[in-house]
Amino acid sequence: MGKLIPLPIMERNWQGITLDFVVKPLRSKLPGVAKPYDGILVVGDRRSKYSTFLPSPIEVPSFGPNCGILCLLSLAVNL
């Protein structure tokens, strides 16, 4: 086993983020949206501990290995 090295401390908010998917909490439908959501995308800032919770469908299409955070956020916001 290698030596454990802590993550660097961020100097500004939103320099280091975490992405988590919460799957199958409860199926919900937002007013005015045709497709029901059955997952939650959690975007968290490591420095300020601020988190944003975005409704998301479980069937997220793959954009390939070059998809960054902007792909995921635009997918979650525009669905």
MMTF fields as JSON, N, C-alpha, C and O atoms, coordinates in Angstrom:
{
  "mmtfVersion": "1.0.0",
  "mmtfProducer": "UNKNOWN",
  "numBonds": 315,
  "numAtoms": 316,
  "numGroups": 79,
  "numChains": 1,
  "numModels": 1,
  "chainsPerModel": [1],
  "groupsPerChain": [79],
  "chainIdList": ["A"],
  "bondAtomList": [4, 2, 8, 6, 12, 10, 16, 14, 20, 18, 24, 22, 28, 26, 32, 30, 36, 34, 40, 38, 44, 42, 48, 46, 52, 50, 56, 54, 60, 58, 64, 62, 68, 66, 72, 70, 76, 74, 80, 78, 84, 82, 88, 86, 92, 90, 96, 94, 100, 98, 104, 102, 108, 106, 112, 110, 116, 114, 120, 118, 124, 122, 128, 126, 132, 130, 136, 134, 140, 138, 144, 142, 148, 146, 152, 150, 156, 154, 160, 158, 164, 162, 168, 166, 172, 170, 176, 174, 180, 178, 184, 182, 188, 186, 192, 190, 196, 194, 200, 198, 204, 202, 208, 206, 212, 210, 216, 214, 220, 218, 224, 222, 228, 226, 232, 230, 236, 234, 240, 238, 244, 242, 248, 246, 252, 250, 256, 254, 260, 258, 264, 262, 268, 266, 272, 270, 276, 274, 280, 278, 284, 282, 288, 286, 292, 290, 296, 294, 300, 298, 304, 302, 308, 306, 312, 310],
  "bondOrderList": [1, 1, 1, 1, 1, 1, 1, 1, 1, 1, 1, 1, 1, 1, 1, 1, 1, 1, 1, 1, 1, 1, 1, 1, 1, 1, 1, 1, 1, 1, 1, 1, 1, 1, 1, 1, 1, 1, 1, 1, 1, 1, 1, 1, 1, 1, 1, 1, 1, 1, 1, 1, 1, 1, 1, 1, 1, 1, 1, 1, 1, 1, 1, 1, 1, 1, 1, 1, 1, 1, 1, 1, 1, 1, 1, 1, 1, 1],
  "groupList": [{"groupName": "MET", "atomNameList": ["N", "CA", "C", "O"], "elementList": ["N", "C", "C", "O"], "formalChargeList": [0, 0, 0, 0], "bondAtomList": [1, 0, 2, 1, 3, 2], "bondOrderList": [1, 1, 2], "singleLetterCode": "M", "chemCompType": "L-PEPTIDE LINKING"}, {"groupName": "GLY", "atomNameList": ["N", "CA", "C", "O"], "elementList": ["N", "C", "C", "O"], "formalChargeList": [0, 0, 0, 0], "bondAtomList": [1, 0, 2, 1, 3, 2], "bondOrderList": [1, 1, 2], "singleLetterCode": "G", "chemCompType": "PEPTIDE LINKING"}, {"groupName": "LYS", "atomNameList": ["N", "CA", "C", "O"], "elementList": ["N", "C", "C", "O"], "formalChargeList": [0, 0, 0, 0], "bondAtomList": [1, 0, 2, 1, 3, 2], "bondOrderList": [1, 1, 2], "singleLetterCode": "K", "chemCompType": "L-PEPTIDE LINKING"}, {"groupName": "LEU", "atomNameList": ["N", "CA", "C", "O"], "elementList": ["N", "C", "C", "O"], "formalChargeList": [0, 0, 0, 0], "bondAtomList": [1, 0, 2, 1, 3, 2], "bondOrderList": [1, 1, 2], "singleLetterCode": "L", "chemCompType": "L-PEPTIDE LINKING"}, {"groupName": "ILE", "atomNameList": ["N", "CA", "C", "O"], "elementList": ["N", "C", "C", "O"], "formalChargeList": [0, 0, 0, 0], "bondAtomList": [1, 0, 2, 1, 3, 2], "bondOrderList": [1, 1, 2], "singleLetterCode": "I", "chemCompType": "L-PEPTIDE LINKING"}, {"groupName": "PRO", "atomNameList": ["N", "CA", "C", "O"], "elementList": ["N", "C", "C", "O"], "formalChargeList": [0, 0, 0, 0], "bondAtomList": [1, 0, 2, 1, 3, 2], "bondOrderList": [1, 1, 2], "singleLetterCode": "P", "chemCompType": "L-PEPTIDE LINKING"}, {"groupName": "GLU", "atomNameList": ["N", "CA", "C", "O"], "elementList": ["N", "C", "C", "O"], "formalChargeList": [0, 0, 0, 0], "bondAtomList": [1, 0, 2, 1, 3, 2], "bondOrderList": [1, 1, 2], "singleLetterCode": "E", "chemCompType": "L-PEPTIDE LINKING"}, {"groupName": "ARG", "atomNameList": ["N", "CA", "C", "O"], "elementList": ["N", "C", "C", "O"], "formalChargeList": [0, 0, 0, 0], "bondAtomList": [1, 0, 2, 1, 3, 2], "bondOrderList": [1, 1, 2], "singleLetterCode": "R", "chemCompType": "L-PEPTIDE LINKING"}, {"groupName": "ASN", "atomNameList": ["N", "CA", "C", "O"], "elementList": ["N", "C", "C", "O"], "formalChargeList": [0, 0, 0, 0], "bondAtomList": [1, 0, 2, 1, 3, 2], "bondOrderList": [1, 1, 2], "singleLetterCode": "N", "chemCompType": "L-PEPTIDE LINKING"}, {"groupName": "TRP", "atomNameList": ["N", "CA", "C", "O"], "elementList": ["N", "C", "C", "O"], "formalChargeList": [0, 0, 0, 0], "bondAtomList": [1, 0, 2, 1, 3, 2], "bondOrderList": [1, 1, 2], "singleLetterCode": "W", "chemCompType": "L-PEPTIDE LINKING"}, {"groupName": "GLN", "atomNameList": ["N", "CA", "C", "O"], "elementList": ["N", "C", "C", "O"], "formalChargeList": [0, 0, 0, 0], "bondAtomList": [1, 0, 2, 1, 3, 2], "bondOrderList": [1, 1, 2], "singleLetterCode": "Q", "chemCompType": "L-PEPTIDE LINKING"}, {"groupName": "THR", "atomNameList": ["N", "CA", "C", "O"], "elementList": ["N", "C", "C", "O"], "formalChargeList": [0, 0, 0, 0], "bondAtomList": [1, 0, 2, 1, 3, 2], "bondOrderList": [1, 1, 2], "singleLetterCode": "T", "chemCompType": "L-PEPTIDE LINKING"}, {"groupName": "ASP", "atomNameList": ["N", "CA", "C", "O"], "elementList": ["N", "C", "C", "O"], "formalChargeList": [0, 0, 0, 0], "bondAtomList": [1, 0, 2, 1, 3, 2], "bondOrderList": [1, 1, 2], "singleLetterCode": "D", "chemCompType": "L-PEPTIDE LINKING"}, {"groupName": "PHE", "atomNameList": ["N", "CA", "C", "O"], "elementList": ["N", "C", "C", "O"], "formalChargeList": [0, 0, 0, 0], "bondAtomList": [1, 0, 2, 1, 3, 2], "bondOrderList": [1, 1, 2], "singleLetterCode": "F", "chemCompType": "L-PEPTIDE LINKING"}, {"groupName": "VAL", "atomNameList": ["N", "CA", "C", "O"], "elementList": ["N", "C", "C", "O"], "formalChargeList": [0, 0, 0, 0], "bondAtomList": [1, 0, 2, 1, 3, 2], "bondOrderList": [1, 1, 2], "singleLetterCode": "V", "chemCompType": "L-PEPTIDE LINKING"}, {"groupName": "SER", "atomNameList": ["N", "CA", "C", "O"], "elementList": ["N", "C", "C", "O"], "formalChargeList": [0, 0, 0, 0], "bondAtomList": [1, 0, 2, 1, 3, 2], "bondOrderList": [1, 1, 2], "singleLetterCode": "S", "chemCompType": "L-PEPTIDE LINKING"}, {"groupName": "ALA", "atomNameList": ["N", "CA", "C", "O"], "elementList": ["N", "C", "C", "O"], "formalChargeList": [0, 0, 0, 0], "bondAtomList": [1, 0, 2, 1, 3, 2], "bondOrderList": [1, 1, 2], "singleLetterCode": "A", "chemCompType": "L-PEPTIDE LINKING"}, {"groupName": "TYR", "atomNameList": ["N", "CA", "C", "O"], "elementList": ["N", "C", "C", "O"], "formalChargeList": [0, 0, 0, 0], "bondAtomList": [1, 0, 2, 1, 3, 2], "bondOrderList": [1, 1, 2], "singleLetterCode": "Y", "chemCompType": "L-PEPTIDE LINKING"}, {"groupName": "CYS", "atomNameList": ["N", "CA", "C", "O"], "elementList": ["N", "C", "C", "O"], "formalChargeList": [0, 0, 0, 0], "bondAtomList": [1, 0, 2, 1, 3, 2], "bondOrderList": [1, 1, 2], "singleLetterCode": "C", "chemCompType": "L-PEPTIDE LINKING"}],
  "groupTypeList": [0, 1, 2, 3, 4, 5, 3, 5, 4, 0, 6, 7, 8, 9, 10, 1, 4, 11, 3, 12, 13, 14, 14, 2, 5, 3, 7, 15, 2, 3, 5, 1, 14, 16, 2, 5, 17, 12, 1, 4, 3, 14, 14, 1, 12, 7, 7, 15, 2, 17, 15, 11, 13, 3, 5, 15, 5, 4, 6, 14, 5, 15, 13, 1, 5, 8, 18, 1, 4, 3, 18, 3, 3, 15, 3, 16, 14, 8, 3],
  "groupIdList": [1, 2, 3, 4, 5, 6, 7, 8, 9, 10, 11, 12, 13, 14, 15, 16, 17, 18, 19, 20, 21, 22, 23, 24, 25, 26, 27, 28, 29, 30, 31, 32, 33, 34, 35, 36, 37, 38, 39, 40, 41, 42, 43, 44, 45, 46, 47, 48, 49, 50, 51, 52, 53, 54, 55, 56, 57, 58, 59, 60, 61, 62, 63, 64, 65, 66, 67, 68, 69, 70, 71, 72, 73, 74, 75, 76, 77, 78, 79],
  "secStructList": [7, 7, 7, 7, 7, 7, 7, 7, 7, 7, 1, 1, 6, 6, 1, 1, 3, 3, 3, 3, 3, 3, 3, 3, 3, 3, 3, 3, 7, 7, 6, 6, 7, 1, 1, 7, 3, 3, 3, 3, 3, 3, 3, 3, 3, 6, 6, 6, 7, 7, 3, 3, 3, 3, 3, 3, 7, 1, 7, 7, 7, 7, 7, 7, 6, 6, 7, 7, 2, 2, 2, 2, 2, 2, 2, 2, 2, 2, 7],
  "xCoordList": [0.835, 0.0, 0.874, 1.925, 0.399, 1.119, 0.777, -0.152, 1.543, 1.327, 0.106, -0.055, -0.743, -1.922, -1.513, -0.785, -1.984, -1.668, -2.983, -3.864, -3.139, -4.399, -4.566, -3.588, -5.814, -6.109, -5.674, -5.72, -5.256, -4.832, -6.004, -7.153, -5.696, -6.713, -6.977, -6.045, -8.233, -8.612, -8.509, -8.79, -8.106, -7.979, -9.275, -9.523, -10.109, -11.373, -12.483, -12.234, -13.708, -14.863, -14.982, -14.601, -15.499, -15.788, -14.541, -14.639, -13.365, -12.171, -12.154, -11.645, -12.699, -12.787, -14.221, -14.795, -14.803, -16.199, -16.333, -15.439, -17.457, -17.806, -19.128, -19.992, -19.278, -20.52, -20.992, -20.234, -22.219, -22.812, -24.19, -24.926, -24.529, -25.87, -26.595, -26.097, -27.769, -28.649, -29.703, -30.49, -29.714, -30.614, -31.782, -31.646, -32.927, -34.17, -34.619, -35.004, -34.589, -35.137, -36.655, -37.177, -37.347, -38.787, -39.024, -38.414, -39.885, -40.184, -41.026, -42.042, -40.609, -41.338, -41.511, -40.766, -42.497, -42.78, -42.868, -43.63, -42.083, -42.12, -43.242, -43.522, -43.893, -44.959, -44.417, -43.372, -45.126, -44.724, -43.665, -43.232, -43.229, -42.204, -42.838, -43.478, -42.658, -43.326, -42.706, -43.422, -41.385, -40.7, -40.506, -39.978, -40.915, -40.676, -39.204, -38.509, -38.748, -37.366, -37.304, -38.168, -36.272, -36.116, -34.693, -34.233, -34.0, -32.657, -32.333, -33.036, -31.267, -30.827, -29.325, -28.561, -28.904, -27.489, -27.093, -27.645, -26.139, -25.678, -24.311, -23.361, -24.215, -22.953, -22.534, -23.246, -21.376, -20.932, -19.585, -18.703, -19.43, -18.159, -17.389, -17.914, -16.142, -15.361, -14.945, -14.817, -14.73, -14.235, -15.348, -15.217, -16.446, -17.513, -18.566, -19.418, -18.515, -19.49, -20.893, -21.873, -20.998, -22.28, -22.627, -21.769, -23.873, -24.309, -25.543, -26.387, -25.628, -26.779, -27.376, -26.646, -28.681, -29.378, -30.212, -31.112, -29.903, -30.58, -31.349, -30.784, -32.634, -33.376, -32.807, -32.433, -32.746, -32.136, -32.788, -33.159, -32.932, -33.419, -32.292, -31.115, -32.653, -31.642, -30.957, -29.748, -31.694, -31.134, -30.393, -30.922, -29.177, -28.363, -27.542, -26.798, -27.655, -26.874, -25.387, -24.997, -24.568, -23.124, -22.585, -22.935, -21.743, -21.104, -19.651, -18.95, -19.183, -17.811, -16.879, -17.299, -15.613, -14.662, -14.287, -13.757, -14.545, -14.166, -15.249, -15.101, -16.322, -17.404, -16.989, -16.629, -17.041, -16.672, -17.891, -19.0, -17.676, -18.738, -19.808, -20.985, -19.419, -20.414, -21.403, -22.581, -20.944, -21.861, -22.881, -24.08, -22.404, -23.309, -24.293, -25.482, -23.809, -24.7, -25.706, -26.875, -25.277, -26.23, -27.255, -28.415, -26.837, -27.776, -28.809, -30.003, -28.367, -29.283, -30.224, -31.393, -29.743, -30.567, -31.549, -32.67, -31.152, -31.979, -32.95, -33.705, -32.982, -33.895, -35.297, -36.189],
  "yCoordList": [-1.187, 0.0, 1.243, 1.298, 2.239, 3.505, 4.41, 4.152, 5.463, 6.431, 7.292, 7.727, 7.533, 8.374, 9.84, 10.334, 10.519, 11.93, 12.703, 12.391, 13.711, 14.463, 15.298, 15.675, 15.579, 16.438, 17.867, 18.286, 18.613, 19.993, 20.857, 20.612, 21.867, 22.796, 23.829, 24.443, 24.014, 24.934, 26.378, 26.669, 27.274, 28.687, 29.457, 30.456, 28.996, 29.665, 28.632, 27.441, 29.101, 28.215, 27.708, 28.403, 26.524, 25.857, 25.509, 25.266, 25.48, 24.961, 23.44, 22.795, 22.879, 21.429, 21.039, 21.48, 20.219, 19.843, 18.329, 17.59, 17.894, 16.477, 16.307, 17.183, 15.184, 14.835, 13.497, 12.527, 13.445, 12.203, 12.042, 13.014, 10.804, 10.488, 9.717, 8.7, 10.199, 9.462, 8.834, 9.536, 7.508, 6.825, 6.19, 5.685, 6.232, 5.619, 6.112, 5.284, 7.443, 7.877, 7.724, 6.815, 8.561, 8.477, 9.091, 10.104, 8.497, 9.039, 10.302, 10.281, 11.392, 12.646, 13.314, 13.057, 14.163, 14.88, 16.362, 16.777, 17.154, 18.594, 19.189, 18.684, 20.248, 20.878, 21.423, 22.073, 21.157, 21.65, 20.83, 21.201, 19.715, 18.86, 17.526, 16.904, 17.084, 15.859, 14.597, 13.645, 14.577, 13.365, 13.369, 14.342, 12.319, 12.274, 11.998, 11.352, 12.488, 12.295, 11.182, 11.086, 10.335, 9.267, 9.216, 8.163, 10.339, 10.427, 11.863, 12.79, 12.041, 13.368, 13.467, 12.6, 14.524, 14.814, 15.829, 16.928, 15.467, 16.345, 16.894, 16.133, 18.222, 18.892, 19.63, 20.52, 19.263, 19.854, 20.538, 20.068, 21.649, 22.363, 21.85, 21.836, 21.426, 20.852, 21.89, 21.56, 23.135, 24.152, 24.719, 24.751, 25.169, 25.819, 24.843, 25.212, 23.6, 22.562, 22.883, 22.326, 23.773, 24.115, 23.046, 22.625, 22.608, 21.581, 22.052, 22.768, 21.638, 21.9, 20.565, 19.655, 20.432, 19.188, 19.399, 20.238, 18.626, 18.775, 17.508, 16.416, 17.624, 16.429, 15.895, 16.66, 14.575, 13.957, 12.607, 11.905, 12.234, 10.882, 9.87, 10.22, 8.626, 7.587, 7.273, 7.043, 7.259, 6.924, 8.131, 8.847, 8.358, 9.471, 8.988, 8.016, 9.642, 9.194, 9.438, 10.364, 8.614, 8.732, 9.681, 9.578, 10.593, 11.513, 11.136, 11.851, 10.05, 9.613, 10.121, 10.857, 9.727, 10.074, 11.551, 12.02, 12.297, 13.704, 14.631, 15.852, 14.079, 14.9, 15.439, 14.674, 16.737, 17.354, 17.729, 17.268, 18.56, 18.98, 19.773, 19.695, 20.532, 21.315, 20.421, 20.764, 19.269, 18.315, 17.808, 17.778, 17.409, 16.862, 17.911, 17.628, 19.113, 20.156, 20.587, 20.804, 20.716, 21.106, 20.011, 20.298, 18.76, 17.651, 17.697, 17.537, 17.912, 17.919, 19.115, 18.99, 20.259, 21.463, 21.466, 21.955, 20.932, 21.03, 19.883, 19.905, 18.892, 17.765, 18.103, 17.261],
  "zCoordList": [0.0, 0.0, 0.0, 0.639, -0.742, -0.801, 0.369, 1.134, 0.483, 1.546, 1.208, 0.068, 2.196, 1.984, 1.915, 2.777, 0.892, 0.7, 0.686, -0.116, 1.559, 1.579, 0.315, -0.332, -0.023, -1.162, -0.851, 0.305, -1.859, -1.598, -1.135, -1.502, -0.326, 0.16, -0.931, -1.45, -1.271, -2.335, -1.845, -0.682, -2.739, -2.389, -2.604, -1.928, -3.549, -3.848, -3.899, -4.087, -3.73, -3.854, -5.283, -6.225, -5.444, -6.703, -7.512, -8.715, -6.872, -7.544, -7.503, -8.42, -6.46, -6.329, -6.035, -5.039, -6.892, -6.709, -6.656, -7.07, -6.143, -6.141, -6.872, -6.825, -7.542, -8.228, -7.696, -7.678, -7.271, -6.787, -7.403, -7.574, -7.733, -8.204, -7.112, -6.628, -6.725, -5.824, -6.719, -7.355, -6.765, -7.694, -6.957, -5.843, -7.615, -7.136, -5.762, -4.937, -5.465, -4.175, -4.179, -3.534, -4.864, -5.114, -6.481, -6.824, -7.246, -8.571, -8.397, -7.702, -9.019, -8.861, -10.214, -11.16, -10.278, -11.518, -11.198, -10.324, -11.912, -11.723, -12.56, -13.647, -12.088, -12.868, -14.188, -14.216, -15.27, -16.574, -17.278, -18.369, -16.684, -17.289, -17.624, -16.777, -18.869, -19.319, -18.727, -18.416, -18.567, -18.121, -16.596, -16.058, -15.897, -14.45, -14.147, -14.931, -13.021, -12.597, -11.565, -10.694, -11.664, -10.679, -10.137, -9.697, -10.167, -9.609, -9.246, -9.648, -8.486, -8.078, -8.338, -7.914, -9.034, -9.225, -8.164, -8.117, -7.311, -6.243, -6.646, -6.834, -6.777, -7.085, -5.825, -5.36, -5.265, -4.009, -4.135, -4.855, -3.433, -3.368, -2.16, -1.046, -2.377, -1.283, -0.252, 0.927, -0.665, 0.264, 1.143, 2.366, 0.523, 1.286, 1.79, 2.599, 1.319, 1.676, 1.159, 1.651, 0.174, -0.441, -1.469, -2.244, -1.476, -2.422, -3.175, -2.636, -4.427, -5.27, -5.664, -6.059, -5.566, -5.871, -7.131, -7.158, -8.175, -9.46, -9.788, -9.72, -10.146, -10.557, -11.861, -12.75, -11.963, -13.137, -13.401, -12.46, -14.679, -14.969, -14.761, -14.848, -14.487, -14.306, -15.629, -15.651, -16.721, -18.027, -18.585, -19.434, -18.115, -18.586, -19.773, -19.64, -20.94, -22.091, -21.882, -21.17, -22.497, -22.366, -23.423, -24.599, -23.007, -23.937, -24.181, -24.899, -23.612, -23.813, -22.728, -21.835, -22.804, -21.743, -21.712, -20.705, -22.78, -22.817, -22.289, -22.353, -21.777, -21.238, -19.874, -18.979, -19.724, -18.461, -17.646, -17.913, -16.661, -15.759, -16.507, -16.156, -17.53, -18.262, -18.987, -19.087, -19.502, -20.144, -19.133, -19.414, -17.958, -16.945, -16.452, -16.309, -16.193, -15.691, -16.749, -16.43, -17.999, -19.034, -19.267, -19.563, -19.138, -19.27, -18.153, -18.409, -16.919, -15.786, -15.833, -15.467, -16.271, -16.273, -17.438, -17.294, -18.58, -19.781, -19.967, -20.938, -19.11, -19.306, -18.903, -19.007]
}
